[in-house]
Amino acid sequence: MIEILNPTLLTRAKDSGALVAHILHTLKSRTTVGTNLLDIDRWAKKMITEAGAQSCYVDYAPSFGRGPFGHYICTAVNDAVLHGLPHDYTLADGDLLTLDLAVSKGGVAADAAISFIVGDTKPPESVALIETTERALAAGIAAAGPGARIGDISHAIGTVLSEAGYSINTEFGGHGIGSTMHQDPHVPNTGRPGRGYKLRPGLLLALEPWVMADTARLVTDADGWTLRSATGCRTAHSEHTIAITESGAEVLTSPN
């Protein structure tokens, strides 16, 4: 289903997006060497509940996961890149952590992800991974607007990723979002310009470039959820929810 939101629902989407941005910003500021992933999950639960919002993850049970997710945020460390199930792990200096959060407030969902390095050690490869996904996300947002097509976004994202030397996995990518977290259209992280669904004002999209340092192949953890690089290399993931407007794309999940 492709959902086009009316002005009332778009206002609610902005509220949801602002909440996601606030929670992610707060979690990043609180996360240090010695933080446990389960603490991050508890902090997320508390902030979501206190805001009168609902988690999009707790009861989520898609075909690619093993039963309900059961947690409030995805926490992916180092070689984990997507759907990281929070578990009893204490973060170390130099760990690359991705936090992926989706909440619904007022009946409209928003979804975003950030990757950052914990502590003072900043491995250059990890910095490059993160910066590349952020640049690819910015390129995808710049390509989105009324009259553009999904392929234009995918091509913009894919160009940045491939020019940086990374292989691109197309199993998972961006997606439509609205009254539910995952909707059509699918937004691959590579594609041909001028192809696919034509964007319309009122459409919400979650754009999410992600890469693995030296492979495009994923493996699934024993937990049935966490997706890791097949080679054990590091990974990064950046995501924003955007609204298509008459004048272009509006980022709903920016902390600014």
C-alpha positions as CSV (number, residue, x, y, z in Angstrom):
1,M,0.0,0.0,0.0
2,I,1.2,3.5,-0.9
3,E,-0.3,6.0,1.6
4,I,-0.6,9.7,0.9
5,L,-1.1,11.8,4.1
6,N,-3.5,14.7,4.4
7,P,-2.3,17.9,6.2
8,T,-3.6,16.8,9.6
9,L,-1.7,13.5,9.4
10,L,1.4,15.3,8.1
11,T,1.4,17.5,11.2
12,R,1.3,14.3,13.4
13,A,4.1,12.9,11.3
14,K,6.2,15.9,12.2
15,D,5.5,15.3,15.9
16,S,6.5,11.6,15.5
17,G,9.6,12.6,13.6
18,A,10.6,15.2,16.2
19,L,10.2,12.6,19.0
20,V,12.4,10.0,17.2
21,A,15.1,12.6,16.6
22,H,15.0,13.7,20.3
23,I,15.2,10.1,21.6
24,L,18.1,9.2,19.3
25,H,20.0,12.4,20.2
26,T,19.5,11.8,23.9
27,L,20.5,8.1,23.6
28,K,23.7,9.0,21.8
29,S,24.6,11.6,24.4
30,R,24.1,9.1,27.2
31,T,25.9,6.2,25.5
32,T,29.6,5.9,26.7
33,V,32.2,3.2,27.2
34,G,30.6,0.8,29.7
35,T,27.0,1.3,28.6
36,N,25.1,-1.9,28.2
37,L,22.8,-2.4,25.2
38,L,20.0,-3.4,27.5
39,D,20.3,-0.1,29.3
40,I,19.8,1.7,25.9
41,D,16.7,-0.3,25.3
42,R,15.3,0.6,28.8
43,W,16.0,4.3,28.2
44,A,14.2,4.1,24.9
45,K,11.2,2.4,26.4
46,K,11.0,5.1,29.1
47,M,11.2,8.0,26.7
48,I,8.6,6.5,24.3
49,T,6.2,5.7,27.1
50,E,6.5,9.1,28.8
51,A,5.9,10.8,25.4
52,G,2.6,8.9,25.0
53,A,3.9,7.2,21.9
54,Q,4.0,3.5,20.9
55,S,7.0,1.4,19.8
56,C,6.8,0.1,16.3
57,Y,9.2,-2.8,17.3
58,V,8.0,-4.6,20.4
59,D,5.2,-6.6,18.7
60,Y,6.7,-6.5,15.2
61,A,6.9,-10.0,13.7
62,P,7.7,-9.9,9.9
63,S,8.6,-12.9,7.8
64,F,12.4,-12.1,8.1
65,G,12.5,-12.1,11.9
66,R,12.0,-14.8,14.5
67,G,8.7,-14.0,16.3
68,P,8.0,-10.6,17.9
69,F,11.1,-8.3,18.2
70,G,10.3,-7.7,21.9
71,H,12.5,-4.6,22.3
72,Y,12.1,-0.9,21.8
73,I,15.2,-0.1,19.7
74,C,17.6,-1.8,17.3
75,T,21.2,-1.8,18.6
76,A,23.8,-3.0,16.1
77,V,27.5,-3.2,17.1
78,N,30.5,-3.4,14.7
79,D,29.7,-6.2,12.2
80,A,26.0,-6.0,12.9
81,V,24.2,-3.6,10.6
82,L,20.4,-4.2,10.7
83,H,17.7,-5.3,13.2
84,G,20.2,-5.6,16.0
85,L,18.4,-7.3,18.9
86,P,19.5,-5.6,22.2
87,H,21.3,-8.1,24.4
88,D,23.7,-8.2,27.4
89,Y,26.7,-6.5,25.8
90,T,28.8,-3.7,27.3
91,L,30.2,-1.2,24.8
92,A,33.9,-0.8,24.5
93,D,36.1,2.1,23.4
94,G,36.0,2.2,19.6
95,D,32.9,0.2,19.1
96,L,30.8,1.3,16.1
97,L,27.1,1.4,17.3
98,T,24.0,1.9,15.2
99,L,20.7,2.9,16.8
100,D,17.6,2.4,14.7
101,L,14.3,3.6,16.2
102,A,10.7,3.8,15.0
103,V,7.8,5.1,17.0
104,S,4.2,6.0,16.3
105,K,2.4,9.0,17.8
106,G,-1.0,10.2,16.9
107,G,-1.4,7.2,14.5
108,V,1.6,8.1,12.3
109,A,5.0,6.5,12.5
110,A,8.6,7.9,11.9
111,D,11.8,5.9,11.6
112,A,15.5,7.0,11.8
113,A,18.9,5.5,12.4
114,I,22.3,6.9,13.4
115,S,25.7,5.3,13.5
116,F,28.5,6.6,15.8
117,I,31.7,5.5,17.5
118,V,31.7,5.0,21.2
119,G,34.6,6.4,23.2
120,D,37.7,8.2,22.1
121,T,39.2,5.8,19.6
122,K,38.0,6.6,16.1
123,P,39.1,3.9,13.6
124,P,39.5,5.6,10.2
125,E,37.6,2.8,8.4
126,S,34.7,3.2,10.8
127,V,34.6,6.9,10.3
128,A,34.6,6.5,6.5
129,L,31.7,4.0,6.7
130,I,29.6,6.4,8.8
131,E,30.4,9.5,6.7
132,T,29.6,7.6,3.5
133,T,26.2,6.6,4.6
134,E,25.5,10.1,5.8
135,R,26.5,11.6,2.4
136,A,24.4,9.0,0.6
137,L,21.4,9.9,2.7
138,A,21.9,13.6,2.0
139,A,22.1,12.8,-1.7
140,G,18.9,10.7,-1.6
141,I,17.0,13.5,0.2
142,A,18.2,16.1,-2.3
143,A,16.9,13.9,-5.2
144,A,13.4,13.6,-3.6
145,G,10.6,16.0,-4.6
146,P,7.4,16.2,-6.5
147,G,7.8,14.8,-10.0
148,A,10.9,12.8,-9.1
149,R,10.8,9.0,-9.0
150,I,12.0,6.4,-6.6
151,G,14.7,5.5,-9.1
152,D,16.1,9.0,-8.8
153,I,16.5,8.6,-5.0
154,S,18.0,5.1,-5.4
155,H,20.4,6.3,-8.0
156,A,21.6,9.2,-5.9
157,I,22.2,7.0,-2.9
158,G,23.8,4.2,-4.9
159,T,26.2,6.6,-6.7
160,V,27.7,7.9,-3.4
161,L,28.0,4.3,-2.0
162,S,29.6,2.8,-5.1
163,E,31.9,5.7,-5.7
164,A,33.2,5.3,-2.2
165,G,34.1,1.7,-3.1
166,Y,31.4,-0.2,-1.2
167,S,29.3,-3.1,-2.5
168,I,25.5,-2.5,-2.3
169,N,23.1,-5.0,-0.9
170,T,19.5,-4.7,-2.2
171,E,17.8,-7.1,0.1
172,F,16.9,-4.3,2.5
173,G,16.5,-0.6,1.9
174,G,14.2,2.4,2.4
175,H,10.4,2.2,2.4
176,G,7.2,4.1,2.6
177,I,5.9,4.9,6.0
178,G,2.7,6.4,7.5
179,S,0.0,4.7,9.6
180,T,2.3,1.7,9.7
181,M,6.1,1.5,9.8
182,H,6.8,-0.5,6.6
183,Q,4.8,0.3,3.5
184,D,5.3,0.5,-0.3
185,P,7.2,1.8,-2.1
186,H,10.4,0.0,-1.5
187,V,13.4,2.3,-2.0
188,P,16.5,0.3,-2.9
189,N,19.9,1.8,-2.2
190,T,20.8,1.6,-5.9
191,G,18.7,2.1,-9.0
192,R,18.2,3.7,-12.4
193,P,17.0,7.3,-12.5
194,G,13.6,8.1,-14.0
195,R,12.2,4.7,-13.0
196,G,9.7,3.6,-10.4
197,Y,6.9,5.3,-8.5
198,K,6.4,9.1,-9.1
199,L,6.6,11.0,-5.9
200,R,3.6,13.0,-4.7
201,P,3.2,15.6,-1.9
202,G,2.0,13.9,1.2
203,L,4.1,10.8,0.7
204,L,6.4,9.8,3.6
205,L,9.6,7.8,2.9
206,A,12.2,6.4,5.2
207,L,15.5,6.5,3.3
208,E,18.2,4.3,4.8
209,P,21.6,3.8,3.1
210,W,23.7,1.1,4.8
211,V,27.0,-0.5,3.9
212,M,29.5,-3.2,4.9
213,A,33.2,-2.5,4.6
214,D,34.2,-5.4,2.3
215,T,31.1,-7.4,1.4
216,A,27.5,-7.2,0.3
217,R,26.4,-10.5,1.9
218,L,24.5,-10.7,5.1
219,V,24.2,-13.5,7.7
220,T,21.5,-13.8,10.4
221,D,22.5,-14.2,14.0
222,A,21.4,-17.1,16.2
223,D,18.8,-14.7,17.8
224,G,16.9,-14.8,14.5
225,W,17.0,-11.0,14.0
226,T,20.4,-9.4,14.0
227,L,21.9,-9.1,10.5
228,R,25.7,-9.1,10.3
229,S,28.3,-8.8,7.5
230,A,29.2,-12.3,6.2
231,T,33.0,-11.5,6.6
232,G,32.8,-9.9,10.1
233,C,33.7,-6.5,8.7
234,R,32.3,-3.3,10.2
235,T,29.1,-1.7,9.0
236,A,27.2,1.6,9.2
237,H,23.6,2.7,8.7
238,S,22.0,6.2,8.4
239,E,18.3,6.9,8.1
240,H,15.8,9.7,8.0
241,T,12.0,9.9,7.5
242,I,11.2,12.6,4.9
243,A,7.9,14.1,3.7
244,I,7.5,15.0,0.1
245,T,6.1,18.5,-0.2
246,E,5.3,20.9,-3.1
247,S,8.8,22.4,-2.8
248,G,10.9,19.3,-2.1
249,A,11.7,16.9,0.7
250,E,11.3,17.9,4.4
251,V,13.3,15.9,6.9
252,L,11.1,15.0,9.8
253,T,13.7,13.2,12.0
254,S,16.5,15.7,12.1
255,P,17.6,16.7,15.6
256,N,18.0,20.3,14.2
